[in-house]
Amino acid sequence: MTALLCAALAATSGLHPETAVWLLLLPVGVLLAVIDATVHRLPDLLTLPAAGAAAALLGLAALGDSATGSWTTALLGGLGLGGAYFILFLIHPSGMGFGDVKLALVLGVTLGWYGWDSVVRGFVLGIFYGGAYAFILLSSKRAGRRTAMPLGPSMLAGSFTALLLGGLGV
């Protein structure tokens, strides 16, 4: 599955310096989704280095002549999306883990590369995917209103979709 996701990202983003960054970060994202779905945790050992790596590697990618994004917007996107999730965490700490806030940092950096539209699109799609997953579980009676559901996989899926669209210039 990871190979197919990498192939899709490579196909949409083309031969640009950021493509290497996406291909390095995507397996970490898949691993984070599996871990969160399994144990409802997003380990700092993966989220924090991924955020730093995304910022540093996109900084290097920005030096390339064929780079298609903005490193400044990527950094601001990380702060913006991380800040948005931090506010959500403060509003309802029992409904979201702090790992989701840290994951939002790396997702905001990667989405910010393609601009604010991608950051917003990734955020909205992540929330939508999470809501759709919750709806399916609730309507099939496999979960109740108080059942804990991981948000990380939905955040990652929304961000992946937004990166595909960003690579296509949409």
GUFIBA-597605 format. One record per residue (C-alpha): residue number from 1; residue in one letter; x, y, z. Coordinates in nm, 3 decimals, decimal comma. Layout:
<NUM A <X Y Z>>,
...
//
This chain:
<1 M <0,000 0,000 0,000>>,
<2 T <0,283 0,239 0,087>>,
<3 A <0,440 0,180 -0,255>>,
<4 L <0,112 0,264 -0,430>>,
<5 L <0,073 0,583 -0,226>>,
<6 C <0,432 0,682 -0,307>>,
<7 A <0,372 0,614 -0,677>>,
<8 A <0,059 0,832 -0,671>>,
<9 L <0,245 1,118 -0,505>>,
<10 A <0,538 1,089 -0,744>>,
<11 A <0,303 1,088 -1,042>>,
<12 T <0,118 1,400 -0,931>>,
<13 S <0,413 1,604 -0,806>>,
<14 G <0,647 1,520 -1,094>>,
<15 L <1,023 1,562 -1,107>>,
<16 H <1,066 1,836 -0,851>>,
<17 P <1,286 1,853 -0,540>>,
<18 E <0,987 1,825 -0,306>>,
<19 T <0,893 1,487 -0,454>>,
<20 A <1,188 1,331 -0,272>>,
<21 V <1,064 1,485 0,052>>,
<22 W <0,714 1,340 0,002>>,
<23 L <0,860 0,997 -0,073>>,
<24 L <1,073 1,008 0,244>>,
<25 L <0,790 1,126 0,468>>,
<26 L <0,507 0,913 0,334>>,
<27 P <0,623 0,582 0,489>>,
<28 V <0,646 0,758 0,825>>,
<29 G <0,289 0,880 0,777>>,
<30 V <0,168 0,529 0,695>>,
<31 L <0,344 0,397 1,005>>,
<32 L <0,186 0,671 1,219>>,
<33 A <-0,160 0,588 1,081>>,
<34 V <-0,117 0,219 1,162>>,
<35 I <0,012 0,293 1,512>>,
<36 D <-0,267 0,540 1,588>>,
<37 A <-0,535 0,305 1,451>>,
<38 T <-0,394 0,022 1,663>>,
<39 V <-0,304 0,182 1,997>>,
<40 H <-0,450 0,535 1,973>>,
<41 R <-0,109 0,698 2,014>>,
<42 L <0,111 0,911 1,789>>,
<43 P <0,461 0,867 1,931>>,
<44 D <0,683 1,172 1,973>>,
<45 L <0,968 0,953 1,846>>,
<46 L <0,809 0,978 1,501>>,
<47 T <0,602 1,299 1,494>>,
<48 L <0,863 1,545 1,617>>,
<49 P <1,153 1,424 1,398>>,
<50 A <0,915 1,414 1,100>>,
<51 A <0,821 1,778 1,158>>,
<52 G <1,187 1,879 1,178>>,
<53 A <1,279 1,668 0,877>>,
<54 A <0,994 1,813 0,671>>,
<55 A <1,101 2,169 0,751>>,
<56 A <1,470 2,103 0,686>>,
<57 L <1,423 1,896 0,370>>,
<58 L <1,176 2,142 0,219>>,
<59 G <1,425 2,417 0,297>>,
<60 L <1,677 2,229 0,084>>,
<61 A <1,414 2,163 -0,183>>,
<62 A <1,339 2,535 -0,199>>,
<63 L <1,697 2,593 -0,314>>,
<64 G <1,632 2,392 -0,631>>,
<65 D <1,545 2,573 -0,951>>,
<66 S <1,245 2,351 -1,023>>,
<67 A <1,087 2,373 -0,676>>,
<68 T <0,715 2,445 -0,704>>,
<69 G <0,638 2,561 -0,351>>,
<70 S <0,729 2,808 -0,082>>,
<71 W <0,943 2,719 0,218>>,
<72 T <0,821 3,025 0,409>>,
<73 T <0,459 2,924 0,358>>,
<74 A <0,548 2,567 0,455>>,
<75 L <0,687 2,685 0,789>>,
<76 L <0,389 2,914 0,847>>,
<77 G <0,155 2,631 0,747>>,
<78 G <0,307 2,414 1,020>>,
<79 L <0,253 2,687 1,276>>,
<80 G <-0,098 2,756 1,149>>,
<81 L <-0,223 2,398 1,137>>,
<82 G <-0,044 2,310 1,460>>,
<83 G <-0,201 2,616 1,623>>,
<84 A <-0,548 2,525 1,496>>,
<85 Y <-0,523 2,175 1,640>>,
<86 F <-0,380 2,316 1,963>>,
<87 I <-0,688 2,535 1,998>>,
<88 L <-0,911 2,234 1,932>>,
<89 F <-0,716 2,042 2,195>>,
<90 L <-0,763 2,322 2,448>>,
<91 I <-1,136 2,339 2,376>>,
<92 H <-1,191 1,964 2,413>>,
<93 P <-0,881 1,788 2,557>>,
<94 S <-1,064 1,463 2,622>>,
<95 G <-1,170 1,447 2,257>>,
<96 M <-0,826 1,474 2,101>>,
<97 G <-0,478 1,371 2,205>>,
<98 F <-0,179 1,602 2,204>>,
<99 G <-0,018 1,369 1,951>>,
<100 D <-0,270 1,499 1,697>>,
<101 V <-0,142 1,852 1,763>>,
<102 K <0,217 1,741 1,701>>,
<103 L <0,112 1,552 1,388>>,
<104 A <-0,055 1,872 1,266>>,
<105 L <0,285 2,043 1,272>>,
<106 V <0,435 1,809 1,015>>,
<107 L <0,118 1,801 0,807>>,
<108 G <0,098 2,180 0,808>>,
<109 V <0,459 2,209 0,693>>,
<110 T <0,406 1,967 0,405>>,
<111 L <0,072 2,115 0,301>>,
<112 G <0,200 2,470 0,339>>,
<113 W <0,454 2,400 0,066>>,
<114 Y <0,169 2,423 -0,187>>,
<115 G <0,004 2,722 -0,017>>,
<116 W <-0,272 2,807 0,225>>,
<117 D <-0,539 2,649 0,005>>,
<118 S <-0,369 2,314 0,055>>,
<119 V <-0,343 2,365 0,431>>,
<120 V <-0,713 2,443 0,458>>,
<121 R <-0,805 2,162 0,217>>,
<122 G <-0,600 1,908 0,415>>,
<123 F <-0,755 2,023 0,743>>,
<124 V <-1,111 2,009 0,611>>,
<125 L <-1,062 1,673 0,439>>,
<126 G <-0,905 1,525 0,753>>,
<127 I <-1,201 1,634 0,962>>,
<128 F <-1,441 1,511 0,693>>,
<129 Y <-1,273 1,170 0,670>>,
<130 G <-1,275 1,140 1,050>>,
<131 G <-1,644 1,230 1,062>>,
<132 A <-1,729 0,984 0,786>>,
<133 Y <-1,539 0,708 0,968>>,
<134 A <-1,720 0,790 1,293>>,
<135 F <-2,056 0,796 1,113>>,
<136 I <-1,993 0,453 0,962>>,
<137 L <-1,891 0,307 1,298>>,
<138 L <-2,185 0,464 1,479>>,
<139 S <-2,444 0,370 1,219>>,
<140 S <-2,319 0,011 1,206>>,
<141 K <-2,332 -0,003 1,588>>,
<142 R <-1,961 -0,093 1,605>>,
<143 A <-1,903 0,216 1,822>>,
<144 G <-2,094 0,435 2,062>>,
<145 R <-2,089 0,807 2,132>>,
<146 R <-1,815 0,766 2,392>>,
<147 T <-1,596 0,529 2,189>>,
<148 A <-1,245 0,665 2,136>>,
<149 M <-1,153 0,691 1,769>>,
<150 P <-0,809 0,781 1,639>>,
<151 L <-0,794 1,105 1,442>>,
<152 G <-0,440 1,060 1,306>>,
<153 P <-0,530 0,828 1,016>>,
<154 S <-0,800 1,071 0,900>>,
<155 M <-0,566 1,368 0,933>>,
<156 L <-0,305 1,182 0,728>>,
<157 A <-0,557 1,074 0,463>>,
<158 G <-0,689 1,429 0,428>>,
<159 S <-0,335 1,564 0,398>>,
<160 F <-0,241 1,297 0,144>>,
<161 T <-0,543 1,391 -0,068>>,
<162 A <-0,453 1,760 -0,043>>,
<163 L <-0,090 1,686 -0,140>>,
<164 L <-0,211 1,494 -0,447>>,
<165 L <-0,428 1,789 -0,545>>,
<166 G <-0,146 2,035 -0,469>>,
<167 G <0,093 1,837 -0,687>>,
<168 L <-0,160 1,860 -0,967>>,
<169 G <-0,183 2,234 -0,918>>,
<170 V <-0,547 2,214 -0,806>>,
//
